[in-house]
Amino acid sequence: GYAAADLVVCRAGATTLAELTRLGKPAVLVPYPHAAANHQELNAKAMVEAGAAVMVKDAALAEELLPAVRRLLHDPAELSAMASRSLALGRPEAGRVLAEKITALAR
C-alpha cells in the first residue's frame, strides 16, 4: 500500500486517485496515454490544479520524472502541503453514500 510512502509515483486512474486522497498522499502522476477519452490526464489535471500532485506525461518520462521526484523529496514543506491538499480531496464516505443511494433506489 501507499501508507508508508512520502511520495507516490503512479498512473492517474480513478481508483488509484481515490486511494491517494483517502490517505492524503502527494503524487507524481503519469497518466496512461492510451486511456479512454484521455480520462487519466483529466484526472491528473484535477489533482495538479488542487495542488496535490504534479504531472509528468508519458512521453516526457525519461527527462522529467527523476527531476520532479528529487525536487519534491528535497522540499518537505511542499510535500506536506501537497499531502494536506490530497487529503482534503478525499471522500472516505463515498462508498457508504453510494450504497445508501443504491439501496434507496432499489426500494
N, C-alpha and C positions, 0 to 999 in steps of 0.2 A: 504494500500500500504506500500511500504518499505521506502518511502521518509523520514520519521522522525526517522528511525532506525539507531543506531550507528553500529550495527552488526546484521546480519541476519542468522538465523539457518534454513536450508531448505533442500529439496531434490535437485537433480542436473539435472533436466530436462532442455532441451534446452530453452524453453520459460522462465523459471524461471531465468536461467543464463543471457538471453538477457535482462530481466528487471533489474537484479542486475548490469550488466555492463553499461546499459544505465544510471542508477542513480549513479554509482560509489560506490556501497556498498560492504564492506568486508563481508565475509561469512564463516560460518562453514557449510560445505556441507556434507550431509548424503545421499549418493547415494542409490536409491532404489535397493535392491539386486536382484530383480527378473525382472529388466528391460531387454528388448530385447537386445541381443548381448552385455550385460553389458554396454550399452551406457552411463548410468548415471555416472558410475565410471570413464569412459574415459573423460566425460565432466568435472568431478570434478578434475581429474588429470591435465587437461589443466589449470584450474583456479589456482590450487596449484602451478604448475610449473611457472606460471606467477607471483606468489606472491600475488594473490588477495584473496586467500581463504585457509582454512585448511580443511582437510577431516577427518571425523570420520566414520568408516564403521559401518553399522547397527549392526553387531554382537558385536561391542565394545561400543555401545552407552551408556550403563549404567555406564561403567567405565571411558570413555574418554570425553563425551560431556561436563559435568559441568567443569572439569579442563580446557578444551580448551576455553570455553566461559569466565571463570574467568581470565585466562591468558591474553586473548586479551582485555577484558574490563579494565584490570589494566595496559595496555600498550597503552596509547593514541597515542604515536608516531608510533607504529606498525599499529594500526588501521588506522591512517591517511595515512600511506604508502600503506597499502592494498587497501584503498579506491581509491587512485590515480591510482594504478595499475589496479583496476577493471574498472575504468572509461576509462582508455587507451585501454582496450579490447573492449569496447562498439562500436557498429556500428549503430548509430542513423539514418543513411541514408539508412540502408539496405532495409527497406520497399519500399522507393521511387525507389531505384536502381532496385530492383526485379520487381516492377510494370513496370518500363521503359523497362526492358529486355523482359518481357512477352508481352507487347504491341508491341515492335519491332518484336518479333517472329510472332505475330498474323497478321502482315501486309503482 
